[in-house]
Amino acid sequence: MAILVIAEHDNASLKAATLNTVSAAAKLGKHLATEVHVLVAGANCGAAAAEAAKVAGVAKVRVADAAHYETQTAENVAALVVGVVANEAAGYTHILAPSTANGKNVAPRVAALLDVAQISDIVAVESADTFVRPIYAGNALATVKSADAVKVMTVRTTAFEAAAMLAPEGGSATVEAVAAAADLGLTSVKGRELTKSARPELGAAKIIVSGGRGLGNSENYHKLLEPLADALGAALGASRAAVDAGYVPNDYQVGQTGKIVAPQLYIAVGISGAIQHLAGMKDSKVIVAINKDPEAPIFQVADYGLVGDLFEVAPALAAQI
């Protein structure tokens, strides 16, 4: 028996979400007294596989290197995972993927092909078959027990610490090639528009400055929040209302339908605190809210709240840092 983690990577290096998912798998491994394996599917992905072999707790890295995995389309990766599970003599009992856009694209397909139920967004491991996941936008936690022979789940990465990377000369995981499945040809990637920024990536940032509809427009968002974020070395985020209004692209969105974050410090500027947004950031270690409305729901979860005009407060705060 073993546990399989589907790695998220860019063919050259692992994404941070994979390390958190390995930590969740390691907790499972303690209950099962079994190994954690990582599947790296890509094209010319040897560097990502080598990095996976240095992750603490990983016993084996399975690598499928083929041209049709370059863009890691969900249909092809799901078919590969099912093939690996079917051909593994010892058998995989659990398949884990990060609860990211990519993981949420692949995992349901794997579960459907295996004819099992998916367990979404787990935040804790109680035992080999019992897990905790949020429901009702995180306002309640459900304890779920699964009787499926193979358990497919996505992992809320903010709920688990990232697995450590061992020293360059460390790491005892073996790297093993697996046969690529056929290219299903169902989808193809025509292009990608990637946001390039010198600031930290939103999902992994330790400090986040987020803006909401209260900023009024895109110009105000950038003029007021960028100096504050630069002073703090922070990532920029936004509420759904700000994204829908066109202030910033949707990859800035924090919330139930955006990115789930849990930084050391989260500064919410002009955000009222709708349930959808709170579900994505309320696990932050310290929350600071700036809003002119003293009754704004954001103050119910904030550690520090400042009632005031954000057009005066944000520049003053940036000047003091």
Steps between C-alpha positions, in 0.01 A plus 500: 500500500610856436369857474528689172535879479440663162771764471428848375798644313616701200732225368799678656400519868226399739222740594478579871157335526659161439705529819188562709329204337798277582461604867136386493609173339766454768234527770304231319816293472535493877152352536565242228869438569561530128702700249427826319563507125490807276390489136665754270340515156653741252734549207872537566404502866814341642581807710157496665535126568844551654358771724214270605755238603642748752169562678495363855268203539498396134616141442463476122449735206315361198576693181300500176696707249325543165422785262124484558549566873678830441188705574365239745145503367261347752368224273845363420630524855188333642534209257866466598418495872236229453749294298768537767253393769391197297856390429639546850547152645493618862197720434433866575240553770494882492550753219557861602514821297526863613170684516612743231344572162716225351436247776126565494509437127682166518372335820127480409591331171716246683218429748247459219725261305555294817126517583560635850389813683738792521566657841557869437713755679608300806645702788583216741569127504328311783588148386562300184134532399377807690563860401382850585387747235332843514140548391269802477785730389712385790243581767478134601730199484380156389671179604479260208564125508556318172466128430639523145791271424687793344445839657542800271526837670608857457694672777447855623864597503466776760402237758832314481855623543724462196720190506866581545745493213804295592853622430618473137696188582217360711179324407466127486208472257554285195403637159322250275367546147145390423355440157300788359135437422369576152428859404122522513500810284187635667636842585796714410646819641504778239672758716556634848509854630716492809513787745859604564575684821796567724270455798448164674250252353161552664443142614839472674551858627564567870347847476202595282342839439150465354265761364125504456225694329553788743806606298266623229697415186810332361707817514437544871574130562850528351573851630406420860594135545817455297713734720372321811570157353846606384585637844398171663635266233144374465289337231192678370153348524143610445142418588267352242317831476823676402583234244147506352523878474817463295744657746744207465518162319321201652826334610507766776173374647497370857194309610294187466499531121854641491813407691501370856782671692635495854787749521667626815342842438192586293406866452149553364446850358148604406368143525162458669554134587245299306484130592654410163809707579531399864506134398824566314700693762363455851775249589761776465713533814440874542221689321496879474186667363469858375145611424290811553195295603528396868234232441688329216509120552878497443547643850349183650802296390765774515764502771549871445242733351529861393185694423598779266527633147724257311607781266670662799593194704671288230750771389572593863564137588732451204693815594555373854645162396 
